[in-house]
């Protein structure tokens, strides 16, 4: 049966139903899990153990037989990221899908992703006087797009990495007191602190999650590694040139390796034997 066409209004449930055979038996790791699938195993992560438990309880109320594993992951601590990655590496199950943006965790889990692969498959601290939340957010998202581009290239087709825009979704971040003024200044929230539907098109939670499910399981994009997706479809034309430049992606990868101390060096013996060594230089925080 041919797959249906997905649109901007398509929900994650509709995509999951259509791609049920692709989803079945897969192990998925999702970061930043919070309240508000039919995978074999879902690893949910977050920095707060209590909230993770609430998330698991919420999932199991709707899907009692779901296999859930909680993983405490504080992305603000590189030490905690390394600890969490080591824990996942020790899981007996293979890891098929790692839905995550931060570079270090993805890089540390690359061997786990490769092991399950099949044929289908600013170095400076920010200046507080000039730091801008909106610019920092945009830079982080651009880096995620570039990382997906470079990861796909470096894995030689064994890992399909995608980046995507889920759309504008009203979540708990829009309700935090420290965030409301920022979103109002950007025109996303109105004077009543509600979504500005006059200036922007908003999606429901279910619609916002749909593109992620498409990126994860839709076989139509298996031959399009590193693609940028929006509204459940390939949308490379919507991606800024600065976020889709191969040379910039390579430079960003190398620079980030230096910053986090995860550098790969190619050692050549004669003209034939080549092996890869990974080391972590000492990093002194000043």
N, C-alpha and C positions, 0 to 999 in steps of 0.2 A: 504494500500500500504506500503510495507517495506521501511524503511529509507535507503537512499544511504550511501555508505561508504565515509567518509571524509579523505582527505589526506593533506600533507604539502602544496600543491599548491591550496587547496580549498580556496575560498574567503568567506568573511562574507556574501555577498549577496547570494551566493549559499547555505550557511548553513541556512540563514534566509528564503529563498524560500522553502527549504526542510522541515523546522520546522515551517512553517507559522502558523499552528494551535496551536503550543506550545507558540508562541510569541504573538498571537492575544489576546488583552485584558489585557496584563501584564503592570505593572508600573515599570519603570526602572530608577535607579539613577546611573549616571556615573560621576566619578571624573576626574579632570584634562582635561576637555573638551577643544578642540581647533580645528581650521579648519584643514584641511590636515591630516530603522527600521519600523518596522511596529507596534511598541508597542502602547498601549493605551495612556500612558503618559511617557514622557522621561524628567527626571530632569537632567539638565546639570549644572555642577559646575566648578568653577575656582576662582582664587583670584582677577581677574581683570574684573570688570563689563563691560567694553568696549569690551573686547575680547569675553565675553560670549554673548553679543548682536550680534557680528559678527558671532559667531558659530550658534546662533539661525537663523539668516538671511540666512546663507548658507544652513542649513538643510531645511528650509521652501521653499527655491527656488526649491529644488528637490522634497520635499514632502509638498506641500502647506497646506494640512489638518493636518499635524503633530501637536500634542499637546505637547508643549515645556514649561517647567518652569525653569527659571534661578535661581540659588542659589549661592550667593557669599560665597566661602569657602576658607579660607587661612589656609592650613594645617601646617603652621609654627607657628600658634598661637592656643594654647589649648583653650583659651577663645573664639576665633572665632569658633573653632570646636564645642564647647558646644552650642553657639548661633545658629549655622547652624543646629545642630542636633535638637534643640528645635523647630526650624522652620519647619523641616521635620515632626517631631512628630505631629505638629498641622495641617498637611495636612489632608483634609477629605478623600483622597483616601488611600487605603492600599498600602504598599510597598512590591512588590514581589521580586525584584532583586536589590541588593546593590553591585555594582561592585566597590570595594574600598579596599585599603590595610591598611591604617592607623588604628591602633588598637582602639583608643578612639572613633572615629566617628562610626565605626562598632559596638562597644559595646553599645554606647548610642542609636543606632537605632535598637538594638536587639528586644526590645518589639514591634516595628513597623513591623519588619520582622515576628516575631512569630504570630502577630495578623492576618497576611494574610496567614499563613501556612496552607496547606491542606495535605491530605494523599499522595499527589504526591510530594508533596514537601520534656644595661650596665648602670646601674644606674649612672655611673660617666660621667662627661662632657668629651668629647674627648680632648686629649692633642694635641694642635695645632702643636707641634713639631714632633709628630709621626702620625698625622692624614693622612689617605690615601683615596682618593676619591673612588678608585676601591674597596678597602676592605670594606668601609662603604656601598657602593652600594650592594655588595654581602651579607653583614650582614643584610641589610634591606630586601633583597629578601628572605633570609633564614628565617627571622622572619615572613614574610608574609605567607610562607609555613607552618610554625609551628602554626601560629595563626589560619589558616584554619583548621588544624588538631584538635586543641583544641576546636574551636568553634563548629565544628560538634559534638564532643563528649559531650560538655556541654549542647547543645540544645537537646540531647537525640533523634536525628534523625528528629527534627522538622525544622531545618535549614540545608540545604546542602551547605557546604562551600568548595570551590575548589581553588586550586592555579594552576598557569599555566605559561608556557613560550610562549609568542606570536611569538618568533623568532626574528631575527635581522632585524630591519626596519630602513630605513633612514628617520629621522624626523628632526624637527627644532632644537632639542638639539644637533645634530651633526653639526649644522651650526653656533652655538654660538662660538664667538671668544675664550671665556674662556674654552670651551670644546674641541675644535679642537685638541689642543696639547695632551690632555689626550687620545683621541681616536686614534690619530696617534701613540702614544707610545704603545698602546695596539694592534696595527696592524689592527684596524678596518677602518681607513681612510688612503688613500695613500698620497703621497707627494703633490698631487693636491687638497687635502681636499675632495676627492670623496670616495665613498664606495670601500673598497678593496675586489673586487669580486674574486681575486685569492686565498685569504686566508679564506674567509668566504662566506657562502650562505646567500643572502639577500632576504627578502620578500617584496612584495608590501604592501601598507597600507591595502588593502582589504584582502590580505592573512594573514597579521598579526592580524587582528581583528577576523578572523574566529574561532580561538580556544576559544576566549572569548565567542562568541555566542554559541559554542558547550557546553561550561561549564555552560552557563546560561540556555539553553533550551533543550538540547538533552535528551530525556527520557531514553536513553540507559544507562546513568550514574546515574540515580536516586538512584540506589542501591549501589552506590560507593561514599558516602560522604567522603570528605577530600582527594579525589584523586588528584594527580598531573597530569596535562595534557600538552601535547606538540604535535604539528602538528595535532591538532583536535582529538587526541586519548589519552586514559589513558596511562601514561608513568611513573608510580611509580618507575620503575627500573632505570630511569634516574635521580632520585632525590637522592641527597647525604644522607648518613645515618644520618649525624648530623642534617639534615633538616626534617627528618621523624621519629624521636625518640619521642614516646609518653611522656616519662618522661621529656624530655627537653621542649616539648611543654607546659606541665603543669607548669613547673617552670617559663618559659618565660611569660605565662599569668599572673601568680601570681605576678611576679616581675614588670611587666608593670602596673598592677593595683596599686601597691604601688607607682610607679613613678608618675602616673597621678592622683592619689588620687581617684580612683574609685574602692573601695574595697568592696567585698561582704562577709558578715559574716553570718554563720548559727547559729541561736539561737534555742536551744532545750529546750522544757518544758516537764519535766517528761521523758517518753520514747516514747511518741506518737507524740505530736505536734511539728512541725518544721516549722519555717518561715524564710524568707530571708530578711535581712535588708541591705540597701546600704548606705554608708556614705562617705563623702569626708573630709579627714583630712586636716588641714591647711598645705600648702606647702610654705616654705620660700625659695625664690631664692636668692642665695648669689653670 
